[in-house]
Amino acid sequence: MPTLFWTGNISLPLKLVVNMASLIAWITGDAQDTSAMKQRIKNGYNGEYSDYVRRYDELGSSNYEKISRKLVEKVNWSGKEVIDVGCGTGILSLMALENGAARMTCVDLSKLMLEKCKAKIIAEGYCEELIEFREAEAERLPFDDESFDVVASNMVLGLIPDQEATIIELARVLRPNGILALSTQGPRLYMEAIGAGLKVMTMRYFLGHRFELWQRNENEVQSLLVNAGLKDVHTERLTWTDEFESGRDAFDFFASVSSLWWYDRLPPDLRQKETEKTREYFQRKEIKSMTSDVVLAHGSKE
C-alpha cells in the first residue's frame, strides 16, 4: 500500500484537509487502488485532462534540463547500454546520448510523452536502430534481468504508488557493477503552487481522494536504494526558487509539468473552468515564485 498521508510541505490547515481526504480514501478503498492511481497519471500525461502537457518542453524544459544535467554529470555514459525509465519528452535520454551512450531504451507510461521523445531524438540525427521506445510501467519492466549498464529515472519516483517495488525492479534490470541514477520529488517541490491549488480547487470533488504525489527526503530515498541491495549509495538535495513574470506564467509552468492529472476527479465540463479559475487565482494572489526541491541518488549493483 502506498504512503497514506501527505509527505510534502504545505500549511498545517491544508495538510489536515488533505490528510482527512486521504483517510476517507483509505476507508472507501480508493487509497489502495494503485491501478486507478497509475491510470490517472497516465491519462494526465497523455493530455486527457488538459492541453497544457503538450507544452511541456516549451514551458518546463529548462527546469528539467537543470535536474538532468546534475544527474548526468556523475555517471560515465560512454559505451553503455542505458534505460531511461519515465523518459518523458527525452530530456535525460538526449543528454545520455550526447555523453556517449551506445544504446538507449526509452520507457514511459504515456504514449504522448514517448512520441515526443522519439521525435526529438530522431530529429537530432541519432540512429533509430540504436534506440528503443517502449510503453511500460516502472514497476513491471518488460526486460530480462541484468539487461542494462545504467538505469536512469528522472523525476518519476514521486508519481509512483509503490516506490519500494519500483526501486527493486530498477535494480533487477541493472547489470552487476552497473549504476542506478535517479532524481525524485523532494518535500518542498512546487509547494507554492500546490498550496494555492488546494486553496482554490472545488474540494467536494476531491474528498475521499489521496492525491498521487509521494515526495521523499534524502534519508528515505537512500533507504529505498539500500533495501534494494544497492551499494555505494549517495544522495544529494538540490533546491532553488524560480521567479516568473506573473502568476499566470507560474501557473502555466505548473500545469504543463504536472499535466493536472488530478482533474480526473472533475466532471469533464468543469475542467476548463477549474483551470481558468486557478490561473486567475495565481495572478490575483501574485504567486510568482516556485520552489524546486529534488533528491538525487546514485548507487551501484554488486
PyMOL commands that set and color helices and strands:
alter all, ss='L'
color gray80, all
select helices_A, chain A and resi 12-28+30-32+34-45+51-72+91-98+111-123+128-130+157-159+163-172+191-200+203-205+218-227+247-258+261-265+268-284
alter helices_A, ss='H'
color red, helices_A
select strands_A, chain A and resi 81-85+103-108+131-135+148-154+174-185+231-243+289-300
alter strands_A, ss='S'
color yellow, strands_A
deselect
rebuild
show_as cartoon
